């Protein structure tokens, strides 16, 4: 990765050094100061550099080093630098929503606020897209496998249903036929009440084994979730799991209940509400997609398996946004009468 370009910032070495140990100063320059910034994920690295550069305009940055394993950034500079702006970057006075009026005010605020341009944040709409894509991939592969069993068993009139893989017991159940497990990488029947289980193993063992292994690739998808996430630009709380992405307001009277919840069901491609107010539902109705596009969270707060995909999506979005801004700036230069 190259160091991002920030106006009025001097960076001697434009390429980031990836290393887990501090570099010997004698090899990179004289009288250099070393400042360490902690807890910087690879998804927040670019934002970290921009904030540090912006807040230290009169400093010469000789070298930037990043430890991916330790999540540390080392700045080698000609003078002491301030990292307070980075440490305070996410300080936001979260204000729990406690009333119907508060919910209405919050959704109004979300719909009129400026675009979020942080490189380490992503919209809930993009999170929904990534979760839905993974769910569709799994469902498609499951259907294909069930259809293949008909072919393999040469019983086109019968249906073969496969349960969701049991990751706790590492079991694959073909409903009404058998439960399969692997012992020393070998597929075996663990339990069955029909003689056809043996036929399944004989005729379809190789494909069942491949499907078993493929299910293991989806373990993080089924087991990981993110709960009670604070948004970077709203006062709604957020839950993310394999089935839905939700924004909600906790009940002030019962901590196990939500006074309001809007969920995007990734399986059925629909929105569900928990709310006892027509006025509130009306404020969200037909605007659900736009609201999810405007609520942002940090990529680091999302389930681990989503992060690389979300980061790639975000980088493409920001690249396209910069291109659009450059095109608009050029138009305004050529046609100065255009409104800003």
N, C-alpha and C positions, 0 to 999 in steps of 0.2 A: 504494500500500500504506500502511495505517495502522500506526503504531507499536504493537507488542503491549503489552498491559497487564500490568505486573509489579507486585505489591504493594510498597509503600514506595518507589516510584520516581516522581519528579516529572519530567514531560516537558511542556514549554511548548507546542511545536508538534507536534500529534499526527500530522501527515501527513509522510511522508518526502519530502525534496526530491531529485529525480533530476537530477543535473548532474555533468558531468565536470571542472568547474573549481571550485576552492575559493571559497566564497561570501565577499563582502566583509563583514567583521565589523561595520563601521559600519551596515550595513543590517539586521542581525539582533539586535544587542544590544551592551552595553558590557562591557568587561573579560572577554570570553569566552576560554576556552582551546580550542584545536583539537587533537584527537587523531585520527590516521589509523590505521585498521586495514586491512592489506593482504590480498590473496588471499581475498576473500569472494565466492563465487559467489552468484547470485540464489537458489539453492536453500538456501544456508547463511545467508542474511541474517537471517531471523527468529531462528534459533538464536543467531547472533552477538549480536543486540540483547538477547535474554533473558539471555545469560551476562554481558554487559557491565553491564546494569542490575542484575542480582542481585549482582554483585561490587562495585558502587559505590552503596550504598544512601543515602548522605548527599549525593549530588551532584544538582544540578539540570541536566537535559539541556534546553538551549534548542531546538536543532534537530539533526535527523539527516539527513545527506546521503549519497546512494549513487551511485557511478559504476559503471554496469553494464559499460561498456567496459573500465575499468581494474580492476574488481573491488575497489574501495576503499570503505570507510565512513568518513565524517568525523563526529566527535562534537563539537558545540559546547556547552561546559559552563561552569559557574561556577567549577570547580576542576579540578585535574589528576585524571585517572582512571587506574585500573589496567587493563591489557589482558592481564595474565599468565594469568588464568583462561581467556581465549579462546585464547591461544597454546598453552596446555597441554591443551586440551580433548581432543585425540586421543592424548595420550600413554598408551599402553597397552603393558604389558610382554608383547609377543608372545613366546610360548614355543613353539618348534617341537616338534611331536609326533614322538617318536622310537621309539615302541614300540606294540605291540598294546594294552597296558594303558593307554597314554596316549590312544589313540583311544577306548577304552571309557569312560574317565573324562571325556573331552571331550563325548561325546554325552550322557552322564548329566547333566553340568553344563548343557548347552544346554536340556535338557527341563525343568529345574526353575527356571531363572532368571526374573527379573521381565521384564515387557514393556519393550521399548525405546520410549521416548517422544520421541526426538530427531526434530525435524522435517526434518532433512537426511539422514536414514538411512531405508532401506527394506529390507524382507525379501526374501530370495531367491525366495520364493514369488511375490511381486508381480513381480519381474524375469522369472521364468518366464512369468507370465501375459501380460506385455507382449510378450515375444519370440514366444510362441506365437500371440498375436493377429496380429502382423505377418506371421508365417509363413503363417498361415491365409488372411489377406487376399491375399497374393501367390499362393498355391497356387490359391485360388478363381478369381482373375482369369486365371491361366494356363490352368486347365481351361476356363473360359468362352471364352477366345480360341481354344483348340484345337477346341472344338465349333463355334465360329463359322466356322472355316476350312472345316469340312465343308459347312456351309450355303453359304458363299460360293463354294466350288468345285463345289457340287452333286454331291458324291461322298460320300454318307453311309456307304458301305461301307468307305471308306478311313479310316485314322487319321492324324492330323496331330500330331506330337510336337514340342514346342518346348523346346530346351535352355535351361538357365539363362543369362541374358544374360551375355555376355563383356565385363566392364567394362574389362578391360585393353586390348582391341582395339576396344571399342565395337561389338561384333557381335551380331546376333540371328540364331540359326540355327534354321530349320525343318528338322528332321532329314530327310535324304534328298532334300531339295528345293533349298534355297538358303540362303546366308548373306547377310543384308541389313546394310547400314550406311547412315549418312546423310552426305551431302556437301552442305555449305551448306544444311542443314535439309531436303534432298531425299532421300527414300528411294530407294536404288539397290541392285541386285544386285551383290554383290562376288564371289561364287563360286557355281557351280552345275554339276552334271553331268547335268541333265535339262532337257528342253524345257518342263516344267511350271513351272519357275521364272518364265518369262515370263507364263504364265497366272496364277500367284499375284499377280504385280505388277499385272496388268491387272484381275483380278477382285476382289482383296482389298487392293490397295495402301493405301487409306485406313485400313482397320482395322489393317493391319500397322504403318503409321506411328504410329497412336495407341498401339498396344501397345508399340512401341519407346520412345516418349516416356514411357509409364507405367512402364516398367522403370527408367528413369533416376531415378524418384522413390524407388526401393528401393536405390539405390546404397549409401547409408550402412548400411542393414540388412545387406547382403551383405559389405561390406568392413570394417566396424568391429568390434572386439572389445576385451575387457578381460582381461588376463592377470595371474595371480599377485597378485590383490587380497587385501589383508588385511581380514578381517572386523572390524567394530567391537565385536563381542561374543563372538568365538570364536577359537580358534587354528587353524582350518582356513583354507587358502588357497582362492581362488575364481577360476574362469575363466568368462567369458561370451562366447558368440558366437551366430551366427544359428541354430545347430543344437541347442545344449545349454547348460545351466548346471550347473557341476560344483563340488563341494567335494573337496579332496584333501589328501593328506599326501605330501610329497616323500620320495623314497628317500634315506637317508643314505649309501648306497654308490654309487648311480648317479644323477647329477643329471638324466639324461634320462628317468628312470623315476619313477613314483609307487608308494609302498607301498600306498596306499589311494586310491580315487576312487569317488565316488558322483555319477552324472550323471543329470540330468533331460533326457531326449530330447524336445524340443519337437515334433518331427515325428511321432513314433510314440506320444507321450503315455505313455512308460514310463520306468522307472529302470534304469540299467545300473551294474554294479559292476566295479571292478578291485580284487580283494582275495583273498588266499590264507589266509583265516581264517574258518571257519564261525561262531566266537564273535562276531567283529566284524560280519559280515553279519547275524547274528541280532539283534544290538543295534539295527540300523537297519531291518530288514525290517518292513513295515507301518507304519513311523513316518516314512517318507521325507517325506511332505507336511508333517507337523508339524515336522520338523527344519528344512526349508527355510523354514517360516513363522517360525521362531525365530532363524535366523541373519540378521544385518543387515549391510549395507554402506552406505557413503556414496553418495548419489546422484551426487556428483561423480566417483566412481570407475567408474561405469557407462558403457557406450558412449553417445556424444553423442546419438544419435537417440532413446534411451530416456528421457532426463532429464526432459523436460517432462511426459510421461505419468506417470512415476514420482512426480514431485513432486505432480501433481494427485491421484493415488491416495493419497499420504501425507497430504495436507492433508484429504482427506475422512475418512480413518481417524482422524486426531487430533481432528477436529471431532466425529465420532461418539463417540469415547472421552470427550471432555469432557462431551458431553450425558449419557452414561451415568453419569459420575461425579456430575454435578449431580442426576440422578434418584435415585441411590443416597444421596447426602447428604440429599436431601429426605425420603426414606423413613426414614432413621435419625433425622432430626429429629422426624418424626411418630411413629415407632415406635422409641424409644431402646433397646429390648431386643434389636434386631437385632444380630447379631454384626458386628464390623468386618471 
